[in-house]
Amino acid sequence: MKTNLLYPLLIVIASSSYGVLSTIVKVAMQHGFTSGEAVSSQYIIGFLLVLTIFLITQRQLPKPSKSGLAILVCAGLLTGTTGIVYGESLRYLPASLAVVMLFQFTWIGLLLDCALHKRLPSRPEVISLIILFAGTILAAGVLNVDLSGIPIKGWLFGFAAAFSFACFIQFNSRPVEGITTTARVLIVSFVALILISIVLNPEIIWNGKLFVQGLWKYGLALGLLGIILPIYLFSIAIPKIGGALASILSAIELPVAVTVSVIVLHEPLTTIQIIGIILVIVGMMLPTILTQRRQKDTFLEPINNKNA
């Protein structure tokens, strides 16, 4: 596989793993746990898994520079913040609308990348965002949702989740010299765990819910798919392709979330949602396809001129 296709694929895999999380949380809630307890177990188990990998493979404490440490701390804080504010948005918004609000990170991430690099969005990026926005609304099934009576807190928390996740992607696009991927994930997950423990439910460790009542099973799945896999892959791939393309490719999370909820939770799936899922996939793939075609044309142009 070509390297320039590998890194976008890693982003797709990482984002797809995020799409499974909401279904796992709902299953945990069906078994008597709260969403806050499920999210807390995700970060606790996730950190323990990263720590185990680190102790087996390295054992030597990482020594990032001050600027590198600042990047990792910010990434960890944003990881935890996204989970917290998205959970809060679900208290005020219908689940479908909360998903749509979260997926505003696509255009927010693109604008942040353009501002940081002092550039204008390219035509493929703009076209892709338009398609993604239309597909997100259709796939989430919000056309028949009654928006009257939704408190302003719901909109604010939903937008905050989108902004936080967009910022997380931008910080992960910055390479940190002198530190391994495992050490990077360790620091990010540790900072996120501290923030989550302060805000949510750290008492699950000592009240028996985590290890005695079986919450650890959901925490293990959430930790693997919400901490280990995505942060590892994001840390590897985003510095290679940039925050703008990573934001667009991360839109795959929505089709995965809808599909898994249909399979596991037997939620209804309409024709309009299927059309929306197809639009999201098309909009997600468009920049990569056009970039590949442009690179191919650039490569063939000197050969064609020579043959002429």
C-alpha positions as CSV (number, residue, x, y, z in Angstrom):
1,M,0.0,0.0,0.0
2,K,1.3,3.5,-0.9
3,T,2.4,5.5,2.1
4,N,0.3,8.5,1.0
5,L,-2.8,6.3,1.3
6,L,-1.8,4.6,4.5
7,Y,-2.1,7.7,6.7
8,P,-5.6,8.6,5.6
9,L,-6.6,5.0,6.2
10,L,-5.3,5.2,9.8
11,I,-7.4,8.3,10.4
12,V,-10.5,6.4,9.0
13,I,-9.8,3.5,11.3
14,A,-9.3,5.7,14.4
15,S,-12.5,7.7,13.7
16,S,-14.4,4.5,13.1
17,S,-13.5,3.2,16.5
18,Y,-14.9,6.4,18.0
19,G,-18.2,5.7,16.2
20,V,-18.6,2.5,18.2
21,L,-18.4,4.2,21.6
22,S,-21.9,5.6,21.9
23,T,-23.4,2.2,21.3
24,I,-21.1,0.6,24.0
25,V,-22.2,3.4,26.4
26,K,-25.9,2.7,25.7
27,V,-25.4,-1.0,26.3
28,A,-23.7,-0.2,29.6
29,M,-26.6,2.0,30.6
30,Q,-29.0,-0.9,29.7
31,H,-27.1,-2.9,32.3
32,G,-27.6,-0.4,35.1
33,F,-24.6,2.0,34.8
34,T,-24.8,5.7,34.1
35,S,-23.2,7.4,31.1
36,G,-20.8,9.2,33.4
37,E,-19.7,5.9,35.0
38,A,-19.1,4.4,31.6
39,V,-17.1,7.3,30.4
40,S,-15.0,7.3,33.6
41,S,-14.3,3.6,33.1
42,Q,-13.1,4.3,29.6
43,Y,-10.4,6.6,30.8
44,I,-9.4,4.6,33.8
45,I,-9.1,1.3,31.9
46,G,-7.6,3.1,28.9
47,F,-4.8,4.6,31.0
48,L,-4.1,1.3,32.7
49,L,-3.8,-0.4,29.3
50,V,-1.4,2.3,28.0
51,L,0.6,2.1,31.2
52,T,0.9,-1.6,30.8
53,I,2.1,-1.3,27.2
54,F,4.6,1.4,28.2
55,L,6.0,-0.7,31.1
56,I,6.5,-3.7,28.8
57,T,8.0,-1.9,25.8
58,Q,9.9,1.0,27.3
59,R,10.0,1.5,31.1
60,Q,12.1,4.7,30.7
61,L,10.2,7.8,31.5
62,P,9.7,10.1,28.5
63,K,11.6,13.5,28.5
64,P,9.8,15.8,26.1
65,S,10.8,19.4,25.7
66,K,8.7,22.1,27.5
67,S,7.0,23.0,24.2
68,G,6.3,19.3,23.5
69,L,5.0,18.7,27.0
70,A,2.7,21.7,26.6
71,I,1.3,20.2,23.3
72,L,0.7,16.8,25.0
73,V,-1.0,18.3,28.1
74,C,-3.3,20.4,25.9
75,A,-4.1,17.3,23.8
76,G,-5.0,15.4,27.0
77,L,-7.1,18.2,28.4
78,L,-9.0,18.4,25.1
79,T,-9.5,14.7,25.0
80,G,-11.1,14.8,28.4
81,T,-13.1,18.0,27.7
82,T,-14.6,16.6,24.6
83,G,-16.0,13.6,26.5
84,I,-17.3,15.7,29.3
85,V,-19.1,18.4,27.3
86,Y,-20.5,15.9,24.8
87,G,-22.0,14.0,27.7
88,E,-23.5,17.2,29.0
89,S,-25.0,18.0,25.6
90,L,-26.8,14.7,25.7
91,R,-28.7,15.9,28.8
92,Y,-30.3,18.7,26.8
93,L,-30.3,17.6,23.1
94,P,-31.9,14.6,21.4
95,A,-29.1,12.1,20.6
96,S,-29.4,12.7,16.8
97,L,-29.1,16.4,17.2
98,A,-26.1,16.0,19.6
99,V,-24.3,14.0,16.9
100,V,-25.0,16.7,14.3
101,M,-23.6,19.4,16.7
102,L,-20.5,17.3,17.4
103,F,-19.9,16.9,13.7
104,Q,-19.5,20.6,13.3
105,F,-15.8,19.8,14.1
106,T,-15.3,19.2,10.4
107,W,-15.6,22.8,9.3
108,I,-14.3,24.2,12.6
109,G,-11.2,22.0,12.2
110,L,-10.7,23.2,8.6
111,L,-11.0,26.9,9.6
112,L,-8.6,26.4,12.4
113,D,-6.1,24.7,10.1
114,C,-6.5,27.6,7.6
115,A,-6.0,30.2,10.3
116,L,-2.9,28.5,11.7
117,H,-1.3,28.1,8.3
118,K,-2.6,31.5,7.0
119,R,-4.3,30.0,3.9
120,L,-7.7,29.8,2.3
121,P,-9.7,26.6,2.0
122,S,-9.1,24.8,-1.2
123,R,-12.0,24.0,-3.6
124,P,-12.0,20.3,-2.8
125,E,-12.1,21.1,0.9
126,V,-15.1,23.4,0.5
127,I,-17.0,21.0,-1.7
128,S,-16.3,18.2,0.7
129,L,-17.6,20.2,3.7
130,I,-20.8,21.0,1.9
131,I,-21.4,17.4,1.0
132,L,-20.5,16.3,4.6
133,F,-22.9,18.9,6.2
134,A,-25.8,17.7,4.0
135,G,-25.0,14.0,4.6
136,T,-24.6,14.6,8.4
137,I,-28.1,16.1,8.7
138,L,-29.7,13.2,6.6
139,A,-27.7,10.4,8.3
140,A,-28.5,11.6,11.8
141,G,-32.2,11.7,11.1
142,V,-32.8,15.2,12.5
143,L,-35.2,16.4,9.8
144,N,-38.2,15.3,11.9
145,V,-36.8,16.4,15.3
146,D,-38.8,19.1,17.1
147,L,-36.2,21.8,17.9
148,S,-38.7,23.9,20.0
149,G,-38.0,24.0,23.7
150,I,-34.4,23.0,23.5
151,P,-32.5,25.1,26.1
152,I,-29.5,27.2,25.0
153,K,-27.3,25.0,27.2
154,G,-27.8,22.1,24.8
155,W,-26.6,24.2,21.8
156,L,-23.7,25.6,23.8
157,F,-22.5,22.2,25.0
158,G,-22.9,20.7,21.6
159,F,-20.9,23.4,19.9
160,A,-18.3,23.2,22.7
161,A,-17.8,19.5,22.1
162,A,-17.3,20.2,18.4
163,F,-14.8,22.9,19.0
164,S,-12.9,20.9,21.6
165,F,-12.6,17.9,19.3
166,A,-11.4,20.1,16.4
167,C,-8.8,21.6,18.7
168,F,-7.7,18.1,19.8
169,I,-7.1,17.2,16.2
170,Q,-5.0,20.3,15.6
171,F,-2.8,19.7,18.6
172,N,-2.3,16.1,17.5
173,S,-1.2,17.4,14.1
174,R,1.9,18.8,15.8
175,P,4.9,16.5,16.1
176,V,6.7,16.2,19.4
177,E,10.4,15.5,19.0
178,G,12.2,13.0,21.2
179,I,9.2,11.0,22.4
180,T,7.7,7.7,21.2
181,T,4.1,7.2,20.2
182,T,3.5,5.1,23.3
183,A,4.9,7.7,25.6
184,R,2.8,10.3,23.8
185,V,-0.4,8.3,24.3
186,L,0.6,7.7,28.0
187,I,0.9,11.4,28.7
188,V,-2.3,12.3,26.8
189,S,-4.4,9.6,28.5
190,F,-3.0,10.5,31.9
191,V,-3.9,14.1,31.6
192,A,-7.4,13.2,30.3
193,L,-7.8,10.8,33.2
194,I,-7.0,13.5,35.8
195,L,-9.6,15.8,34.2
196,I,-12.3,13.1,34.0
197,S,-11.6,12.0,37.6
198,I,-12.2,15.6,38.8
199,V,-15.4,16.2,36.9
200,L,-17.1,12.8,36.6
201,N,-17.2,9.5,38.7
202,P,-13.8,8.5,40.1
203,E,-15.6,6.7,43.0
204,I,-16.3,3.7,40.7
205,I,-12.8,2.6,41.6
206,W,-13.6,2.1,45.3
207,N,-17.4,1.6,45.3
208,G,-17.1,-1.8,43.6
209,K,-18.8,-0.9,40.3
210,L,-15.7,-1.0,38.2
211,F,-14.2,-4.4,39.1
212,V,-16.9,-6.1,41.2
213,Q,-20.1,-5.3,39.4
214,G,-18.6,-5.8,35.9
215,L,-18.3,-2.2,34.6
216,W,-14.7,-3.1,33.7
217,K,-16.0,-5.1,30.7
218,Y,-17.4,-2.0,29.1
219,G,-14.4,0.1,30.3
220,L,-12.1,-2.4,28.5
221,A,-14.0,-2.0,25.2
222,L,-14.3,1.8,25.6
223,G,-10.6,2.0,26.6
224,L,-9.4,0.0,23.6
225,L,-11.7,1.8,21.0
226,G,-11.7,5.2,22.7
227,I,-8.2,5.6,24.0
228,I,-5.7,3.1,22.7
229,L,-6.6,2.7,19.1
230,P,-7.6,6.2,18.1
231,I,-5.0,8.2,20.0
232,Y,-2.2,5.9,18.8
233,L,-3.4,6.2,15.2
234,F,-4.1,9.9,15.4
235,S,-0.6,10.5,16.8
236,I,1.0,8.6,13.9
237,A,-1.2,9.9,11.0
238,I,-2.3,13.4,11.7
239,P,1.2,14.9,11.7
240,K,1.6,13.4,8.3
241,I,-1.5,14.6,6.6
242,G,-2.4,17.7,8.6
243,G,-5.4,18.8,10.7
244,A,-7.6,19.9,7.8
245,L,-7.8,16.6,6.0
246,A,-7.9,14.7,9.3
247,S,-11.0,16.7,10.3
248,I,-12.7,15.7,7.0
249,L,-11.7,12.1,7.2
250,S,-12.9,11.8,10.8
251,A,-16.5,12.3,9.5
252,I,-16.6,8.5,9.0
253,E,-17.4,8.3,12.7
254,L,-21.1,9.2,12.0
255,P,-21.9,6.5,9.5
256,V,-20.2,4.0,11.8
257,A,-22.1,5.2,14.8
258,V,-25.4,4.9,12.9
259,T,-24.6,1.5,11.5
260,V,-23.5,0.0,14.8
261,S,-26.5,1.3,16.6
262,V,-28.8,-0.3,14.0
263,I,-26.9,-3.7,14.3
264,V,-26.5,-3.8,18.1
265,L,-29.4,-1.7,19.4
266,H,-31.8,-2.5,16.6
267,E,-32.5,1.2,16.0
268,P,-34.5,2.0,12.8
269,L,-32.7,3.0,9.7
270,T,-34.5,5.0,7.0
271,T,-33.8,5.5,3.3
272,I,-32.9,9.1,4.0
273,Q,-30.3,8.1,6.6
274,I,-28.8,5.6,4.1
275,I,-28.5,8.5,1.5
276,G,-26.9,10.6,4.2
277,I,-24.4,7.9,5.0
278,I,-23.4,7.6,1.4
279,L,-23.0,11.4,1.1
280,V,-20.8,11.5,4.2
281,I,-18.6,8.7,2.7
282,V,-18.4,10.6,-0.6
283,G,-17.6,13.9,1.1
284,M,-15.0,12.2,3.3
285,M,-13.2,10.5,0.3
286,L,-13.3,13.5,-2.1
287,P,-10.2,15.4,-0.9
288,T,-8.0,12.3,-0.9
289,I,-9.2,11.2,-4.3
290,L,-8.6,14.6,-5.9
291,T,-5.2,14.9,-4.2
292,Q,-4.2,11.5,-5.5
293,R,-5.4,12.5,-9.0
294,R,-3.5,15.8,-8.8
295,Q,-0.3,14.0,-7.7
296,K,-0.7,11.5,-10.6
297,D,-1.1,14.3,-13.1
298,T,1.9,16.1,-11.7
299,F,4.0,12.9,-12.0
300,L,2.9,12.1,-15.6
301,E,3.2,15.6,-16.9
302,P,7.1,15.6,-17.3
303,I,6.8,12.1,-18.9
304,N,4.2,13.2,-21.4
305,N,6.2,16.3,-22.3
306,K,9.3,14.2,-22.8
307,N,7.5,11.8,-25.1
308,A,6.0,14.6,-27.0
